[in-house]
């Protein structure tokens, strides 16, 4: 009787796997596709098999399992085990791609504070300031260890080369996407509590990266920084907690002026969109480049990511020669810009089962420079009339039993029911590598 029950259970498992199209060779094909996307961006994955609404969560979990197995196969143990503050210090090393930054080895510390919460640790990526990289790295370790933000994990990298002292260039983008990928697949990090922060040069980097990667973050906290907003559009910060603290007398590169400017802009955004631009921007009275750094991370870790917002604004901009192709649940298949001077802005609002997408192109004109550096700009917008995007759909945002309407620039572009399909689970998992964004369905529309 016992053998019969075991055989029956195994048969049910095989039937269920076959029903989802994930058995045997098909599962291997999925993992090979995942690995190819990590290697070189991969190709396209096609499997039009329908998935019943009742099976969405089970399929999502299985797809994520295959993704984690693919990550383990591709990355191995590239994220070292975090060590406690009172343990002997250990060091991990990542070699950055030669074609992005020659001969670049990035050492890192990975420290843990407190006991692991039920949903996993919050993860904080710290970027140090410029100067002697060993001294700055050690200062970062000391500061990160002292902050009152436990339980937490701090990933503390050292800049690989002092002649490439930028935390947002393409080689570092490669590193941060690797970190996100490994963190999400780790099983002990909370996917909805990831934060970028840094000081001085690290403040510039974390501000730029906050705007670039906002959809992955619960919050960001540059300190002693302040970027021209062309480098880090504030509009992209909807749905995350954002802190910027700079000394009143921090005159270098206009840091105090840029912080004042960001404060005014993000206050205006919060007034226009109450509750969406949660921020803590402070000009620290009487202080120069050195300020009290203790306030930022305790404030950040109180906030959790909104992975499925009903509103977002994405100015898709080139950061050191690279644009992203996805943001929250939107994927750009064909860009709307016609020249390098333009950027495209996507503003999405979801009400019930209706999506309103406003797509505009924007051109910046410099209005003021400080020390030869463009600092202030005017923006001129025009309605986009070309391009193609995919909007991913899930049960958290929509009633999948009812029709969904998509309005693009005031015109109806789609109205109908969507069907969950295997290819949407697989494609979205590969594109976002995020357990919170494995989508069962999608709608592709032209921008006309």
C-alpha positions as CSV (number, residue, x, y, z in Angstrom):
1,X,0.0,0.0,0.0
2,X,2.9,2.4,0.9
3,X,4.6,1.7,-2.4
4,X,1.3,2.3,-4.3
5,X,0.9,5.7,-2.6
6,X,4.4,6.8,-3.4
7,X,4.0,5.7,-7.1
8,X,0.7,7.5,-7.3
9,X,2.2,10.7,-5.9
10,X,5.1,10.5,-8.3
11,X,2.7,10.1,-11.2
12,X,0.7,13.1,-10.1
13,X,3.9,15.2,-9.9
14,X,4.9,14.1,-13.4
15,X,1.4,14.9,-14.8
16,X,1.4,18.3,-13.1
17,X,4.9,19.1,-14.5
18,X,3.7,18.0,-18.0
19,X,0.6,20.2,-17.6
20,X,2.8,23.2,-17.0
21,X,5.2,22.4,-19.9
22,X,8.1,22.2,-17.5
23,X,9.1,18.5,-17.6
24,X,12.5,17.1,-18.4
25,X,14.0,18.5,-21.6
26,X,11.7,21.5,-21.5
27,X,13.0,22.4,-18.1
28,X,16.6,22.1,-19.3
29,X,15.7,24.3,-22.3
30,X,14.3,27.0,-19.9
31,X,17.5,26.9,-17.8
32,X,19.7,27.1,-20.9
33,X,17.7,30.1,-22.0
34,X,18.2,31.7,-18.6
35,X,21.9,31.1,-18.7
36,X,22.2,32.5,-22.2
37,X,20.5,35.8,-21.0
38,X,23.1,36.1,-18.2
39,X,25.9,35.5,-20.7
40,X,25.0,37.7,-23.6
41,X,21.4,38.9,-23.3
42,X,20.1,35.7,-24.9
43,X,17.5,35.5,-27.6
44,X,13.7,35.0,-27.3
45,X,11.8,32.3,-25.7
46,X,8.5,31.1,-27.2
47,X,6.0,28.8,-25.6
48,X,2.4,29.7,-26.2
49,X,1.1,27.1,-23.8
50,X,-1.8,28.5,-21.8
51,X,-1.7,28.4,-18.0
52,X,-4.9,28.3,-15.9
53,X,-5.4,31.1,-13.5
54,X,-5.5,28.7,-10.6
55,X,-2.0,27.5,-11.5
56,X,-0.3,30.9,-11.8
57,X,1.4,30.8,-8.4
58,X,2.6,27.2,-8.8
59,X,4.1,27.9,-12.2
60,X,5.7,31.1,-10.9
61,X,7.4,29.2,-8.1
62,X,8.6,26.5,-10.5
63,X,10.0,29.1,-12.9
64,X,11.8,30.9,-10.1
65,X,13.2,27.6,-9.0
66,X,14.7,27.0,-12.4
67,X,16.0,30.5,-12.5
68,X,17.8,30.0,-9.2
69,X,19.3,26.8,-10.5
70,X,20.5,28.6,-13.6
71,X,22.0,31.3,-11.4
72,X,23.8,28.7,-9.3
73,X,25.1,27.1,-12.5
74,X,26.2,30.4,-14.0
75,X,27.5,32.3,-11.0
76,X,28.5,29.5,-8.7
77,X,29.3,30.8,-5.2
78,X,30.1,34.4,-6.3
79,X,28.5,35.9,-3.2
80,X,30.5,34.9,-0.2
81,X,28.9,34.0,3.1
82,X,28.4,37.2,5.1
83,X,30.4,37.5,8.3
84,X,29.3,38.9,11.7
85,X,30.8,42.1,13.0
86,X,32.6,40.2,15.8
87,X,34.0,37.5,13.5
88,X,37.3,37.6,11.6
89,X,37.1,39.8,8.6
90,X,36.9,38.0,5.2
91,X,37.2,39.4,1.7
92,X,35.4,38.4,-1.5
93,X,36.6,39.3,-5.0
94,X,34.8,39.9,-8.3
95,X,36.6,40.3,-11.6
96,X,34.8,42.8,-13.8
97,X,34.5,42.1,-17.5
98,X,37.7,43.0,-19.3
99,X,35.9,44.7,-22.2
100,X,34.2,47.0,-19.7
101,X,37.1,47.8,-17.4
102,X,40.5,46.3,-18.1
103,X,42.3,44.5,-15.2
104,X,39.6,45.4,-12.7
105,X,39.3,43.3,-9.5
106,X,36.7,44.5,-7.0
107,X,37.3,43.3,-3.5
108,X,34.3,43.5,-1.1
109,X,33.3,43.0,2.5
110,X,30.0,41.4,3.3
111,X,28.9,41.9,6.9
112,X,25.8,40.9,8.8
113,X,24.3,42.6,11.8
114,X,21.7,40.9,14.0
115,X,19.6,37.8,13.5
116,X,18.0,37.0,10.1
117,X,14.3,38.2,9.9
118,X,11.7,35.9,8.7
119,X,11.5,37.4,5.3
120,X,15.3,37.7,5.0
121,X,17.8,40.4,5.7
122,X,17.6,43.9,4.2
123,X,20.6,44.4,1.9
124,X,22.5,47.7,1.7
125,X,25.1,48.4,-1.0
126,X,27.6,51.1,0.2
127,X,29.8,53.1,-2.2
128,X,32.8,54.9,-0.7
129,X,34.3,58.3,-1.5
130,X,37.2,59.1,-3.8
131,X,40.8,59.2,-2.6
132,X,43.1,56.4,-1.6
133,X,40.9,53.4,-2.3
134,X,42.2,51.2,0.6
135,X,41.7,54.0,3.1
136,X,38.3,54.9,1.8
137,X,37.2,51.2,1.8
138,X,38.4,50.7,5.4
139,X,36.5,53.9,6.5
140,X,33.4,52.5,4.8
141,X,33.7,49.2,6.7
142,X,34.0,51.1,10.0
143,X,31.1,53.4,9.2
144,X,28.8,50.6,7.9
145,X,29.6,48.5,11.1
146,X,28.6,51.4,13.3
147,X,25.2,52.3,11.9
148,X,22.1,51.5,14.0
149,X,20.3,49.5,11.3
150,X,20.4,45.9,12.5
151,X,19.3,43.4,11.4
152,X,21.0,44.1,8.1
153,X,23.6,43.0,5.5
154,X,26.1,45.5,4.1
155,X,27.9,44.9,0.8
156,X,31.0,47.1,0.9
157,X,33.0,47.0,-2.3
158,X,36.3,48.7,-3.0
159,X,36.7,50.7,-6.3
160,X,38.9,48.4,-8.5
161,X,40.9,51.2,-10.1
162,X,41.4,54.8,-9.0
163,X,41.6,56.0,-12.6
164,X,38.0,54.7,-13.0
165,X,36.5,56.3,-9.9
166,X,32.9,56.2,-11.0
167,X,30.3,53.9,-9.4
168,X,27.7,54.1,-12.2
169,X,29.8,53.3,-15.3
170,X,29.0,50.2,-17.3
171,X,31.5,47.9,-15.5
172,X,29.8,48.8,-12.2
173,X,26.3,48.4,-13.7
174,X,27.4,44.8,-14.5
175,X,28.5,44.4,-10.9
176,X,25.3,45.7,-9.3
177,X,23.1,43.6,-11.6
178,X,25.2,40.6,-10.6
179,X,24.7,41.6,-6.9
180,X,20.9,41.9,-7.4
181,X,20.7,38.6,-9.2
182,X,22.7,36.8,-6.5
183,X,20.8,38.5,-3.7
184,X,17.4,37.6,-5.1
185,X,18.4,34.0,-5.6
186,X,20.2,33.7,-2.2
187,X,17.1,32.7,-0.2
188,X,18.2,34.8,2.8
189,X,17.8,38.4,1.5
190,X,14.5,40.2,1.4
191,X,13.9,41.1,-2.3
192,X,11.8,44.1,-1.2
193,X,14.4,45.6,1.1
194,X,17.4,46.5,-1.0
195,X,19.1,49.9,-0.7
196,X,21.9,51.8,-2.4
197,X,23.8,54.5,-0.5
198,X,27.2,56.2,-0.4
199,X,29.3,59.2,0.5
200,X,30.8,61.9,-1.7
201,X,31.8,60.1,-4.9
202,X,29.6,57.3,-3.6
203,X,26.9,59.9,-3.1
204,X,27.0,60.8,-6.8
205,X,27.0,57.2,-7.8
206,X,24.1,56.1,-5.5
207,X,22.0,59.1,-6.6
208,X,22.5,58.2,-10.3
209,X,21.9,54.5,-9.7
210,X,18.8,55.2,-7.6
211,X,17.2,56.8,-10.6
212,X,18.5,54.2,-13.0
213,X,17.5,51.1,-10.9
214,X,14.5,52.6,-8.9
215,X,12.3,49.6,-9.7
216,X,14.6,47.3,-7.8
217,X,15.0,49.4,-4.7
218,X,13.2,50.1,-1.5
219,X,15.3,53.2,-1.0
220,X,18.5,55.1,-1.7
221,X,20.6,57.4,0.4
222,X,23.4,59.5,-1.1
223,X,25.3,61.7,1.4
224,X,27.6,64.7,0.8
225,X,26.7,64.6,-2.8
226,X,24.2,66.3,-5.2
227,X,23.9,65.6,-8.9
228,X,22.6,67.7,-11.8
229,X,19.2,66.2,-12.3
230,X,19.9,65.5,-16.0
231,X,22.2,62.7,-14.6
232,X,19.5,61.4,-12.2
233,X,15.9,62.4,-13.1
234,X,14.0,62.9,-9.8
235,X,10.7,61.8,-11.5
236,X,12.0,58.2,-11.6
237,X,12.0,58.1,-7.7
238,X,8.3,57.6,-7.3
239,X,7.6,54.6,-5.1
240,X,11.0,54.5,-3.3
241,X,12.3,56.1,-0.2
242,X,15.0,58.7,-1.1
243,X,17.3,60.5,1.3
244,X,20.0,63.1,0.4
245,X,21.9,64.9,3.1
246,X,24.6,67.5,2.3
247,X,26.4,70.1,4.3
248,X,25.3,73.7,4.0
249,X,28.9,74.8,3.2
250,X,29.7,71.9,0.9
251,X,30.5,74.1,-2.0
252,X,32.6,71.6,-4.0
253,X,31.1,70.9,-7.5
254,X,28.0,72.8,-6.4
255,X,26.9,69.9,-4.1
256,X,24.9,72.2,-1.7
257,X,23.3,73.9,-4.7
258,X,22.4,70.7,-6.3
259,X,20.9,69.4,-3.1
260,X,18.8,72.5,-2.7
261,X,17.6,72.0,-6.3
262,X,16.7,68.4,-5.8
263,X,14.8,69.3,-2.6
264,X,12.6,71.8,-4.5
265,X,12.0,69.4,-7.4
266,X,11.1,66.4,-5.3
267,X,8.9,68.5,-3.0
268,X,7.0,69.6,-6.1
269,X,6.7,66.0,-7.2
270,X,5.3,64.9,-3.8
271,X,2.8,67.7,-3.9
272,X,1.6,66.6,-7.4
273,X,1.6,62.9,-6.4
274,X,0.9,62.6,-2.7
275,X,2.5,59.7,-1.0
276,X,4.6,58.6,-4.0
277,X,7.8,60.6,-3.5
278,X,8.8,59.7,0.0
279,X,11.9,61.7,0.7
280,X,14.3,63.0,3.4
281,X,16.4,65.8,1.9
282,X,18.4,67.9,4.4
283,X,20.9,70.7,4.1
284,X,22.9,70.2,7.3
285,X,23.4,73.6,8.9
286,X,27.0,74.9,9.3
287,X,28.6,71.8,7.9
288,X,31.0,71.3,4.9
289,X,31.8,68.1,3.2
290,X,31.9,66.1,6.4
291,X,28.6,65.5,8.1
292,X,27.0,63.1,10.5
293,X,26.3,60.0,8.4
294,X,24.4,58.1,11.1
295,X,20.9,59.1,10.1
296,X,20.6,57.7,6.6
297,X,20.5,53.9,6.9
298,X,18.2,53.7,10.0
299,X,15.7,55.8,8.0
300,X,16.1,53.7,4.8
301,X,15.6,50.3,6.4
302,X,12.2,51.3,7.7
303,X,10.9,51.3,4.1
304,X,9.8,48.4,1.9
305,X,9.7,48.3,-1.9
306,X,6.5,48.7,-3.8
307,X,7.2,46.1,-6.6
308,X,3.8,46.6,-8.3
309,X,3.0,50.3,-8.2
310,X,-0.1,51.7,-9.9
311,X,1.8,54.8,-11.0
312,X,5.3,55.3,-12.1
313,X,7.3,57.7,-14.3
314,X,10.4,56.5,-16.2
315,X,12.7,58.8,-18.0
316,X,14.8,56.3,-19.9
317,X,18.2,57.9,-20.1
318,X,21.6,56.8,-21.3
319,X,24.0,56.3,-18.3
320,X,27.6,56.0,-19.5
321,X,26.6,54.7,-22.9
322,X,23.8,52.3,-21.8
323,X,20.1,52.5,-21.5
324,X,17.8,50.0,-19.6
325,X,15.1,48.2,-21.6
326,X,12.7,47.5,-18.7
327,X,11.2,49.4,-15.7
328,X,8.6,48.0,-13.3
329,X,6.3,46.1,-15.6
330,X,7.2,47.9,-18.9
331,X,9.6,46.7,-21.6
332,X,10.7,48.8,-24.5
333,X,10.9,46.7,-27.7
334,X,11.4,49.6,-30.1
335,X,12.5,53.0,-28.9
336,X,10.5,56.2,-29.5
337,X,13.5,58.5,-29.9
338,X,14.9,59.5,-33.3
339,X,18.2,61.0,-32.3
340,X,20.8,60.9,-29.5
341,X,19.6,64.2,-28.1
342,X,16.2,62.9,-27.1
343,X,15.1,60.7,-24.2
344,X,11.8,59.0,-23.9
345,X,9.6,59.4,-20.8
346,X,6.9,56.8,-20.0
347,X,4.2,57.7,-17.4
348,X,1.9,54.8,-16.4
349,X,-1.2,55.0,-14.3
350,X,-3.4,52.0,-13.5
351,X,-7.0,52.4,-12.4
352,X,-9.0,49.2,-11.9
353,X,-8.4,47.3,-15.2
354,X,-7.4,50.4,-17.3
355,X,-3.8,51.4,-18.1
356,X,-3.1,54.9,-19.2
357,X,0.4,55.3,-20.7
358,X,1.7,58.7,-21.7
359,X,4.8,58.5,-23.9
360,X,6.8,61.7,-24.6
361,X,10.3,62.5,-25.8
362,X,12.3,65.1,-24.0
363,X,15.2,67.3,-24.9
364,X,17.4,69.1,-22.3
365,X,18.8,72.6,-22.8
366,X,21.5,73.8,-20.4
367,X,20.5,77.1,-18.7
368,X,23.4,77.4,-16.2
369,X,26.9,76.1,-15.6
370,X,29.0,76.1,-12.5
371,X,32.7,75.8,-13.0
372,X,32.1,74.7,-16.5
373,X,29.8,71.9,-15.5
374,X,26.2,72.0,-16.8
375,X,24.0,72.1,-13.7
376,X,20.6,73.5,-14.6
377,X,18.4,72.7,-17.5
378,X,15.1,73.4,-19.2
379,X,13.2,70.4,-20.6
380,X,11.0,70.5,-23.8
381,X,8.6,67.7,-24.5
382,X,7.0,66.3,-27.6
383,X,4.4,63.5,-27.9
384,X,6.1,60.3,-29.1
385,X,4.6,58.9,-32.3
386,X,6.7,55.8,-32.8
387,X,7.9,52.8,-30.9
388,X,6.6,49.6,-29.4
389,X,6.3,48.4,-25.8
390,X,5.2,45.4,-23.8
391,X,3.2,45.9,-20.6
392,X,3.4,42.9,-18.3
393,X,0.2,41.9,-16.5
394,X,-0.3,40.1,-13.1
395,X,-3.0,39.3,-10.7
396,X,-1.7,41.8,-8.1
397,X,-2.7,44.7,-10.4
398,X,-5.5,43.4,-12.5
399,X,-8.6,41.2,-12.4
400,X,-7.5,38.7,-15.0
401,X,-11.1,37.4,-15.5
402,X,-12.1,40.8,-16.9
403,X,-11.0,42.8,-20.1
404,X,-8.0,45.1,-19.7
405,X,-8.0,48.4,-21.5
406,X,-4.8,50.2,-22.6
407,X,-4.8,53.9,-23.6
408,X,-1.6,55.3,-25.1
409,X,-1.4,59.0,-25.5
410,X,-5.1,59.4,-25.2
411,X,-6.0,56.7,-27.8
412,X,-7.2,53.2,-27.1
413,X,-4.5,50.7,-28.1
414,X,-6.0,47.5,-26.6
415,X,-9.2,46.3,-25.1
416,X,-9.7,42.6,-24.3
417,X,-8.9,39.7,-22.0
418,X,-5.4,38.5,-21.6
419,X,-4.3,34.8,-21.4
420,X,-1.6,33.6,-19.1
421,X,1.1,31.8,-21.1
422,X,4.3,30.1,-20.3
423,X,6.4,32.4,-22.4
424,X,5.4,35.4,-20.3
425,X,6.5,33.7,-17.1
426,X,9.9,32.8,-18.7
427,X,10.6,36.1,-20.5
428,X,9.7,38.3,-17.6
429,X,11.8,36.2,-15.2
430,X,14.8,36.5,-17.6
431,X,14.3,40.3,-18.1
432,X,13.8,41.3,-14.5
433,X,15.5,38.3,-12.6
434,X,13.2,39.4,-9.7
435,X,11.0,37.0,-7.8
436,X,8.4,39.7,-7.4
437,X,8.2,40.3,-11.2
438,X,7.4,37.0,-12.8
439,X,4.4,38.0,-14.9
440,X,1.8,35.5,-16.3
441,X,0.6,37.7,-19.2
442,X,1.5,40.6,-21.3
443,X,0.1,43.2,-23.8
444,X,2.2,44.6,-26.6
445,X,1.2,47.9,-28.1
446,X,2.4,50.3,-30.8
447,X,3.0,54.0,-30.0
448,X,1.5,55.9,-32.8
